[in-house]
Amino acid sequence: MNTLKTTTIFLLLLALAAGGLPAQDSSTAGWEKIRLRSGNSLQGKVIKRTDTDIFLDVGYTILRIPRASIDVITAQVESADPAARKAGNQPGPQADSIFFTRRLDAGPIEEKARAVAEGVVQVLCLSKSGSGFIINRKEGYVVTNYHVIEQERDISLMIYVKEKKGLRKEKVSDVRIVAFNPFFDLALLKIESPEKIPLRETYLGDYSRVKIGDPVFAIGNPLGLDRTVSDGIVSNRSRALGGRLSIQTTAAINPGNSGGPLFNNRGEVIGVTSSKIMGGESLGFAIPIQYVKDFLRNREAFAFDKDNPNTGFRYLKPPPKKQKVKKKK
C-alpha cells in the first residue's frame, strides 16, 4: 500500500513538472481550506486547477483531489500585516464581529446550493413565516427580515441537518430576538443552546464585487414550500427603493422567501431577500450585504427591548362588551 502511494505521488510530481505550473496570481496566492464531502478537511496552497481536479500543496507532498469529492473551498488570504503573516495567523472575524467573510470558489448553482443548504433556516411565528440564514454556528446567530418577526415574540426555527440520505428537519423553539432595524428591515435572532444542535454557518460576501449580470440564486420557503431554490442574475446592484438601495434580481422572490439569503455563484451571501413588485415577473429585491454588516457591527444600537409594549405578543382584540339594557317595570 505504501509503495503504491509513493509511486502515485512520484508520478504526479513528474506530471506537474512536465506540464509546468501556472504562475501564482491573486486567486491562488495564500492558503486555502478544502472541506470534503466525507467531512474531513485539508489545508494548503492550490497550485493547479483543472475541470476535474484540484492540486493541493500541503507542504510535504502534493495531493490530487477530485472536484466531485469536494464540498467547499475556502480561500484564506494572507494577512497584510507582516508580523501576523510571520506568526501564521489567518484572518477571521473582528473582535466585535459575529459574522464570517470568505472568498470561495465559483461553481455551478446546483453544487453551491447543495453546499450552503444547511445554513438556510425557516422562521416560524404564530401568524406568519419566512426564511433566514445562520451567520455564526457557535453563537447561534441568525439573520432574517424585521417584517417576518414584527410584533412577534413566540419564534421558532426549522433547521436542516445534512445526513447520508439528504436533509433532516429539526425544530428549534429556544429562540430570542437580539436586535432589529425596521428601516433596513433586518433582524438578528439567537438560538440559546447552539452547542446542542449541528448548525452550519454561511459566509458573507463583498458588495463591492457585485456587478450587473452576475449569476445569483436564492433559497427560501415561498408559500411554505421549504428548500425552494430559484436562480437568476443581478439586474441592478443599486436600485433606490423605499429610501434605501436594493439589489434588483430576476431570481424568483415570493412571500416566504423574505429574510432568506441571496447567494452569488461562489455561495457567498450578497443580500437578504426582502420584497418583490406584485404583478411583475422577475422583479425581486434584496438588501445589500453591506447594510447587513453595518447592522451586525452596531447591533447594540438596535438592541431589542423586551419591556417595550410595541414589541410584545400579538393579541386579537376582544369582542366589544354588550351593554345590559334595563327592562322597564
HELIX and SHEET records of a PDB file:
HELIX    1   1 ASN A    2  GLY A   19  1                                  18    
HELIX    2   2 ARG A   67  SER A   69  5                                   3    
HELIX    3   3 PRO A   82  LYS A   86  1                                   5    
HELIX    4   4 ILE A  109  VAL A  116  1                                   8    
HELIX    5   5 ALA A  117  GLY A  119  5                                   3    
HELIX    6   6 TYR A  146  ILE A  149  1                                   4    
HELIX    7   7 PRO A  194  LYS A  196  5                                   3    
HELIX    8   8 TYR A  207  ARG A  209  5                                   3    
HELIX    9   9 PRO A  222  GLY A  224  5                                   3    
HELIX   10  10 ILE A  289  ARG A  297  1                                   9    
HELIX   11  11 ARG A  299  PHE A  302  5                                   4    
HELIX   12  12 PRO A  309  THR A  311  5                                   3    
SHEET    1   A 6 ILE A  62  PRO A  66  0                                        
SHEET    2   A 6 ASP A  53  ASP A  57 -1                                        
SHEET    3   A 6 SER A  41  ARG A  49 -1                                        
SHEET    4   A 6 TRP A  31  LEU A  36 -1                                        
SHEET    5   A 6 ILE A  70  GLN A  76 -1                                        
SHEET    6   A 6 ARG A 103  LEU A 104 -1                                        
SHEET    1   B 7 GLY A 166  VAL A 172  0                                        
SHEET    2   B 7 SER A 156  GLU A 163 -1                                        
SHEET    3   B 7 VAL A 120  LEU A 124 -1                                        
SHEET    4   B 7 SER A 129  ASN A 136 -1                                        
SHEET    5   B 7 TYR A 141  THR A 144 -1                                        
SHEET    6   B 7 LEU A 186  ILE A 191 -1                                        
SHEET    7   B 7 VAL A 175  ASN A 181 -1                                        
SHEET    1   C 7 PRO A 215  GLY A 220  0                                        
SHEET    2   C 7 THR A 228  LEU A 241 -1                                        
SHEET    3   C 7 ARG A 244  THR A 249 -1                                        
SHEET    4   C 7 GLY A 284  PRO A 288 -1                                        
SHEET    5   C 7 VAL A 269  LYS A 276 -1                                        
SHEET    6   C 7 PRO A 261  ASN A 264 -1                                        
SHEET    7   C 7 PRO A 215  GLY A 220 -1                                        
END                                                                             
